[in-house]
Amino acid sequence: MTRTLFAICFLLVCAHGWSQTETEVYLFDLSMNNGKPILTNPKNISNNAGYDNQPSFWDNGSVLFASTRKDQTDILRFNVDEGSTSSWLTYTTAGSEYSPLRIPGENAISAIRLDVDGLQRLYQYDFKSRESIPITDLKIGYHVWYNKHILVATVLVENRMDLKVINLEDNTQKTVYQNVGRSLHKIPGSDLVSFIGKRNNNAWEILSLDPISGESKKITNTYNKEEDICWLNKNTIITGAGKQLLTLNIDSENATWETIIAFPQEEINNISRIAISPNGKRLAFVAEDSPSKIIQKQVESFNNQNLDAFVSCFAENVVVQRFPNQRMYQGRSKMKENYERFFENVKSSSVEVVNRIVLGNTVIDEEVAKVDGREGRQVAIYTVENGLVTSMTFIFPDGPLTDAESVVQEQLGAYNERDIDAFAGTYAQDVELYQFPKKLNSKGISKLKQQYSSFFNNTPDLKGEIVNRIVIGNKVIDHESVTVNGSVFKAIAIYEVVDGEITKVTFIQ
């Protein structure tokens, strides 16, 4: 089989049009220890294939969230205090509901309803009768109740969201800020509401709003433009970033964001939509499915020759390339064309994943492809963002024949011995070190020795271990765990060996 045929074969990955990111809702018990939040007793309270999102607390013992069932999204209530049972609050065949909140003083919730005809409105749903009535005709994106009669809401205007204060009693509305994010919360112990300002594209801001006067003030910047926040108390903000939860004490003059927990579990990624119970003893958040689950879905879709399901796993502008960044084509539509022809022109085809490395949003598969009885190997590097594959990079066994693994293993031994001469002796004089896919960090053996000499001298507990390894042609792909001054870091290194020397290393972190 030619390399081109295998390239086509492994470019298969998923498609049935746009779909929501698969997410889950997690619930924890929350306590404080010396002012620091502690999370215990984790539960996946959605545990559902599809979209589960936007949690809020009805009371201290139950959580509301939007959940997918029967090809639509309805509102589910999870009752922790009643044996962790669930009950559906809505079933609207004309549309789907999102962002549920308890209406103050009412036995009812409010939720955004997106109808099948495209109409988007905020509705009230009565708990007892299950009847719904529209609250306002505005095209609301997100909302929070200031009191029973006053809403603070984002309203879709052109290509942005503006913040409005809506008085339902006297039927008035006022725009108080343009270009805001989705996170709206009442600030505990105050008469203020917090929101995210996006006017400054370089640094998004957390601001307070007095809904009565309309006055807004900056509190602080968000953490790395993460727009989902919540309040532990009147002085402490919590946010999610990747696999971490962080806090910031705004009462401290020189306070910085601090990580309170980092989740090692593969299934918790891109934490968002955080909510805390009224008594502060429970916390819920949303996390995306594991990237490996998304990749496995595309593999199974390919093996079933389900073209639409296969292509739907990819982003609209997915980039398909040969390692490191030689572009083959771009776009979901082009991918669909290629694989449609492929399925038409072969009698049988299958992909078997024989080894898999997962680090953050990167998945690397060692694959065996069988096409009409012919077999070949390759490696695919997938980058997953927002539940879709945004890039797919292929490595084929087409490098010069060499004992690449023994050279890389020798390099690892010298690294752990912190022997700079033996370590540098495994590299070529013009060695290049890259950040994936093609950002040059350093070049030349003298630069490498300079960098690693200082590193070795200042790291007495240095230890590198191989978590997983893939060897293909003259390339060795190592999933590495490195201990540095008491901390453990994970990374992926792709080594390329020519004539018994490492000529290039590409890092993925």
C-alpha positions in Angstrom: 0.0 0.0 0.0 1.3 3.5 -0.8 1.8 6.1 1.8 -0.9 8.2 0.1 -3.5 5.4 0.5 -2.6 5.2 4.2 -2.8 8.9 4.5 -6.3 8.9 3.1 -7.2 5.9 5.3 -6.2 7.6 8.5 -7.5 11.0 7.8 -10.9 9.5 8.7 -12.3 10.9 11.8 -16.1 12.0 12.1 -19.1 14.0 10.7 -22.9 14.6 10.8 -22.9 18.4 10.8 -22.7 20.7 13.9 -23.2 19.1 17.3 -22.9 20.2 20.9 -19.9 19.3 22.8 -20.4 16.3 25.0 -20.2 17.4 28.7 -20.9 16.1 32.1 -22.0 17.7 35.4 -20.0 16.9 38.5 -21.1 17.6 42.1 -18.8 17.8 45.2 -19.1 18.4 48.9 -17.5 21.7 49.7 -15.8 22.7 53.0 -13.3 25.3 54.1 -10.0 24.6 55.9 -8.0 27.7 57.0 -9.7 29.7 54.4 -9.0 27.2 51.6 -11.9 25.3 49.8 -11.8 21.5 50.1 -13.7 19.3 47.6 -14.7 15.8 48.6 -17.3 13.1 47.6 -17.3 13.6 43.8 -20.3 12.5 41.8 -21.0 12.5 38.1 -24.7 13.5 38.4 -25.5 13.6 34.7 -23.7 10.4 33.5 -25.3 10.9 30.1 -24.2 10.6 26.5 -24.6 14.0 25.1 -24.8 17.6 26.3 -25.2 18.2 30.1 -24.6 21.8 31.2 -25.4 25.0 33.1 -25.9 23.7 36.6 -27.6 25.9 39.3 -28.9 25.0 42.7 -32.7 24.9 43.4 -31.9 24.6 47.1 -29.1 23.1 49.2 -30.1 19.6 48.3 -30.9 19.6 44.6 -29.3 20.8 41.4 -30.9 21.9 38.1 -29.2 21.5 34.7 -29.8 21.2 31.0 -29.5 17.6 29.7 -30.0 15.9 26.4 -32.6 13.2 25.9 -34.4 12.0 22.8 -32.7 14.5 20.4 -33.6 17.6 22.5 -32.4 19.3 25.6 -34.7 19.5 28.7 -34.2 20.6 32.3 -33.4 17.9 34.9 -33.5 18.2 38.7 -31.0 16.0 40.6 -32.0 15.5 44.2 -29.0 14.7 46.4 -31.0 14.7 49.7 -33.5 12.2 48.3 -31.1 9.4 47.5 -29.6 11.0 44.4 -32.7 10.6 42.3 -33.5 12.7 39.2 -36.7 14.1 37.7 -37.4 15.9 34.4 -39.0 19.3 34.8 -39.6 20.1 31.1 -40.4 18.2 27.9 -41.1 20.7 25.2 -41.3 19.1 21.8 -41.3 22.5 20.1 -37.8 23.3 21.4 -35.0 22.8 23.9 -34.4 24.5 27.3 -31.1 25.8 28.7 -29.7 27.7 31.7 -32.3 26.9 34.4 -32.6 29.1 37.5 -35.0 29.2 40.4 -37.3 32.3 40.4 -37.2 34.0 43.8 -40.4 33.6 45.8 -41.9 31.2 43.2 -42.3 27.5 42.9 -41.0 27.8 39.3 -37.9 28.1 37.2 -36.8 30.3 34.4 -35.0 28.8 31.4 -33.9 29.9 27.9 -35.9 28.0 25.2 -34.6 27.6 21.7 -37.5 26.5 19.5 -37.0 24.4 16.4 -38.1 27.4 14.3 -35.1 29.4 15.7 -37.1 31.6 18.2 -35.1 32.1 21.4 -36.9 33.4 24.5 -36.8 33.3 28.3 -39.8 31.2 29.8 -41.2 30.5 33.2 -42.0 26.9 34.0 -44.3 26.1 36.9 -43.2 23.1 39.0 -46.7 21.8 39.7 -48.5 22.3 36.4 -45.4 22.1 34.2 -47.0 24.9 32.2 -44.7 27.6 30.6 -45.2 31.3 29.8 -42.8 33.7 28.2 -41.1 36.2 30.5 -39.9 38.6 27.9 -39.7 39.0 24.2 -35.9 39.8 24.3 -33.5 37.4 22.8 -31.7 36.6 26.0 -28.5 34.6 26.2 -27.9 34.3 30.0 -29.6 35.7 33.0 -29.6 36.1 36.8 -32.5 37.1 39.1 -31.7 40.2 41.2 -35.1 39.8 42.9 -38.5 38.6 41.9 -39.1 41.5 39.6 -35.7 42.5 38.3 -33.6 40.5 35.8 -30.0 41.1 34.9 -29.5 39.5 31.5 -27.3 39.3 28.4 -29.1 40.1 25.2 -27.9 39.2 21.7 -27.1 42.3 19.7 -25.5 41.9 16.3 -22.4 39.7 17.0 -22.1 40.4 20.7 -24.0 40.2 24.0 -25.0 43.4 25.9 -26.0 43.6 29.5 -29.5 44.8 30.4 -31.4 45.4 33.6 -35.0 44.4 33.0 -37.8 45.4 35.4 -40.7 43.1 34.8 -43.0 45.0 37.2 -42.9 48.3 35.3 -41.9 46.8 32.0 -38.7 48.8 31.5 -35.3 47.8 30.4 -31.9 49.5 30.3 -28.6 48.6 28.6 -25.8 49.1 31.2 -22.8 47.6 29.5 -21.9 46.5 25.9 -19.9 43.3 25.0 -20.2 41.0 28.0 -19.6 37.3 28.8 -22.0 34.6 29.9 -21.2 34.4 33.7 -23.7 36.3 35.8 -23.9 36.0 39.6 -25.2 37.7 42.7 -22.3 38.7 44.9 -22.8 37.2 48.4 -23.4 39.7 51.2 -24.0 42.6 48.8 -26.7 44.2 46.6 -24.5 43.7 43.5 -24.3 41.4 40.6 -21.0 40.4 38.9 -20.5 40.1 35.1 -17.6 39.6 32.6 -16.6 42.6 30.5 -15.0 41.8 27.1 -14.3 45.3 25.8 -10.6 44.8 26.2 -9.7 41.8 24.1 -6.3 41.4 25.7 -7.7 41.1 29.3 -11.3 40.4 30.2 -12.6 41.9 33.4 -14.7 40.9 36.3 -17.0 43.8 37.2 -19.8 44.5 39.7 -23.1 46.1 38.8 -25.6 47.9 41.0 -28.9 47.0 39.1 -30.8 49.9 40.7 -28.3 52.7 39.8 -26.8 51.0 36.8 -23.3 51.8 38.1 -20.5 49.2 37.3 -17.0 49.0 38.8 -14.0 46.8 37.9 -13.2 44.1 40.5 -10.2 42.3 38.8 -9.2 40.6 35.6 -10.3 37.1 34.8 -7.7 34.3 34.9 -6.3 33.9 31.3 -9.7 35.0 29.8 -11.6 32.2 31.5 -15.1 33.7 31.7 -16.8 31.2 34.0 -16.6 32.3 37.7 -18.6 31.8 40.9 -18.4 33.3 44.4 -17.3 31.3 47.4 -18.1 34.3 49.6 -18.1 38.1 49.2 -14.3 38.2 48.9 -13.4 35.0 47.1 -13.9 34.2 43.4 -13.5 30.7 42.0 -12.8 29.9 38.3 -12.0 26.9 36.1 -9.1 26.5 33.7 -8.4 23.3 31.9 -8.3 20.6 34.6 -7.9 23.1 37.4 -10.1 25.1 39.9 -8.5 28.3 41.1 -9.4 31.0 43.6 -8.7 34.7 44.1 -9.1 36.7 47.3 -10.1 40.2 46.2 -9.8 41.5 49.7 -6.0 41.0 49.6 -4.0 43.8 48.0 -1.5 41.6 46.2 -3.6 38.5 45.8 -3.0 36.2 42.8 -5.0 33.3 41.4 -4.1 30.1 43.3 -4.8 26.5 42.2 -6.9 24.7 44.8 -7.2 21.4 42.9 -5.9 19.9 39.7 -7.8 16.9 38.5 -5.6 14.0 37.1 -8.7 12.1 35.8 -8.8 11.8 32.1 -12.5 12.5 31.9 -12.3 16.0 33.5 -11.3 18.6 30.9 -12.0 22.3 30.3 -13.9 23.0 33.5 -16.7 25.6 33.2 -20.1 26.7 34.5 -19.4 26.6 38.2 -22.2 26.8 40.8 -22.3 26.8 44.6 -25.2 25.9 46.8 -26.9 28.6 48.9 -25.3 27.3 52.2 -21.9 27.0 50.5 -21.6 23.3 51.2 -21.8 21.9 47.7 -20.2 22.8 44.4 -21.0 21.8 40.8 -19.2 22.3 37.6 -19.2 21.2 34.0 -16.4 19.3 32.3 -15.9 18.1 28.8 -15.5 14.5 27.9 -12.1 13.0 27.6 -10.4 13.7 24.2 -9.7 10.0 23.9 -13.4 9.3 23.9 -13.9 11.7 21.0 -11.0 10.1 19.1 -12.4 6.6 19.8 -15.8 7.7 18.4 -14.2 8.7 15.1 -12.3 5.4 14.9 -15.4 3.4 15.4 -17.3 5.6 12.9 -14.6 5.0 10.3 -14.7 1.2 10.9 -18.5 1.3 10.5 -18.1 3.4 7.4 -20.5 6.0 8.9 -19.3 9.0 7.0 -21.5 11.6 8.7 -20.7 10.4 12.2 -17.0 10.3 11.3 -16.9 13.8 10.0 -18.9 15.3 12.8 -16.0 14.6 15.2 -14.0 17.3 13.5 -14.1 21.1 13.7 -15.3 23.1 10.7 -11.8 24.3 9.8 -9.9 21.1 10.8 -6.3 21.0 9.5 -5.0 17.7 8.2 -1.2 17.5 7.8 2.0 15.4 7.7 4.3 15.8 10.6 5.3 18.4 11.6 3.2 20.9 9.7 3.0 20.0 6.0 -0.6 20.7 5.2 -2.5 18.1 3.2 -5.9 19.9 3.2 -8.2 21.9 5.5 -11.9 21.9 6.3 -14.6 19.4 7.2 -16.2 19.6 3.8 -12.9 18.7 2.0 -12.5 15.8 4.5 -15.9 14.5 3.7 -15.2 14.6 0.0 -11.9 12.6 0.5 -13.5 9.9 2.6 -16.6 9.6 0.5 -14.3 8.7 -2.4 -12.3 6.4 -0.2 -15.3 4.4 1.0 -16.6 4.1 -2.6 -13.3 2.8 -3.9 -12.5 0.1 -1.4 -14.2 -3.2 -0.5 -13.1 -3.3 3.1 -11.2 -1.1 5.5 -10.5 -0.9 9.2 -8.4 0.9 11.8 -7.0 -0.8 14.9 -5.5 1.4 17.6 -2.6 -0.6 19.1 -1.3 2.1 21.4 -2.6 5.5 22.7 -1.0 8.4 24.5 -3.2 11.1 26.0 -1.9 14.4 27.4 -4.4 17.2 28.0 -6.2 17.9 24.7 -3.6 15.9 22.7 -4.2 12.3 21.7 -1.6 10.2 19.9 -2.6 6.9 18.3 -0.4 4.2 16.9 -2.6 2.6 14.3 -2.7 -0.4 12.0 -4.8 0.1 8.9 -6.2 -2.7 6.8 -7.5 -1.8 3.3 -8.6 -4.5 0.9 -6.3 -7.0 2.7 -3.3 -4.8 2.7 -1.8 -3.6 6.1 0.3 -0.6 7.2 1.3 1.3 10.3 1.1 5.0 11.1 0.8 7.4 14.0 -1.9 10.1 14.2 -1.6 13.2 16.5 -5.0 14.7 17.3 -5.7 18.0 18.9 -9.1 18.3 20.5 -10.7 21.7 21.4 -14.3 22.2 22.6 -15.2 18.6 21.9 -14.0 18.5 18.3 -10.8 17.5 16.5 -9.1 20.8 15.3 -6.0 19.2 13.8 -4.8 15.8 12.7 -1.1 15.2 12.0 0.2 12.0 10.5 3.6 10.3 11.0 4.5 7.5 8.6 7.4 5.0 8.9 9.3 6.7 6.0 12.4 7.9 7.8 15.9 6.3 7.4 16.2 2.9 9.0 18.0 3.2 12.3 18.0 1.8 15.9 16.2 4.9 17.1 14.9 3.5 20.4 18.3 2.5 21.8 19.7 6.0 21.2 16.7 7.6 22.9 17.0 5.2 25.8 20.7 6.0 26.2 19.8 9.7 26.2 17.2 9.0 29.0 19.8 7.2 31.2 22.3 10.1 30.9 19.4 12.6 31.7 18.6 10.7 34.9 22.4 10.6 35.8 22.6 14.3 35.1 25.7 13.5 33.0 25.7 16.5 30.6 28.5 15.0 28.4 26.9 11.6 28.0 23.5 13.3 27.4 24.8 15.7 24.8 26.7 12.8 23.1 23.4 11.3 21.9 22.6 14.5 19.9 23.8 15.8 16.5 25.8 18.9 16.4 23.0 20.8 14.7 20.2 19.4 16.8 16.9 21.4 16.8 14.4 21.6 19.6 10.8 22.5 18.7 7.5 23.2 20.4 4.8 21.3 18.4 4.2 21.8 15.6 7.0 24.0 14.3 8.1 26.6 16.9 12.0 26.5 17.1 13.1 26.9 20.7 16.9 26.3 20.2 19.4 25.0 17.7 22.9 23.5 18.1 24.7 21.3 20.6 26.3 24.2 22.4 22.9 25.8 23.1 21.5 22.5 24.3 24.5 21.9 26.7 24.2 25.4 28.1 20.5 24.9 28.8 20.7 21.4 30.3 23.9 22.0 32.3 22.2 24.7 34.4 19.1 22.5 34.6 21.0 19.5 35.8 23.0 21.5 38.3 19.9 23.0 39.9 17.7 19.8 40.0 19.2 17.3 42.5 16.0 15.1 42.4 15.7 15.1 38.7 14.1 11.9 37.4 12.5 11.1 34.0 10.3 8.1 33.5 8.6 6.8 30.4 4.8 6.4 30.8 4.3 5.1 27.3 6.3 4.9 24.1 5.6 4.6 20.4 8.3 3.8 17.9 7.7 4.3 14.2 10.5 4.4 11.6 13.3 6.7 12.8 11.0 8.4 15.3 10.4 7.7 19.0 7.4 9.2 20.7 7.7 9.2 24.5 5.0 10.2 27.0 7.3 11.3 29.9 6.8 12.0 33.6 9.5 14.2 35.0 10.2 15.0 38.7 11.7 18.5 39.2 12.3 19.9 42.6 9.5 18.0 44.2 7.0 18.6 41.4 5.9 16.1 38.7 5.3 17.3 35.1 4.0 15.4 32.1 5.0 16.0 28.5 5.4 14.3 25.1 8.7 14.3 23.2 9.0 13.2 19.6 12.7 12.2 18.9 14.0 11.9 15.3 17.2 9.9 14.9 19.5 9.9 11.9 22.9 8.0 11.7 22.7 7.1 15.4 22.2 10.7 16.6 19.1 12.6 17.7 18.7 15.4 15.2 15.4 16.9 16.3 13.1 16.9 19.3 9.5 18.2 19.2 7.8 18.7 22.5 4.0 18.7 23.2 3.0 20.0 26.6 
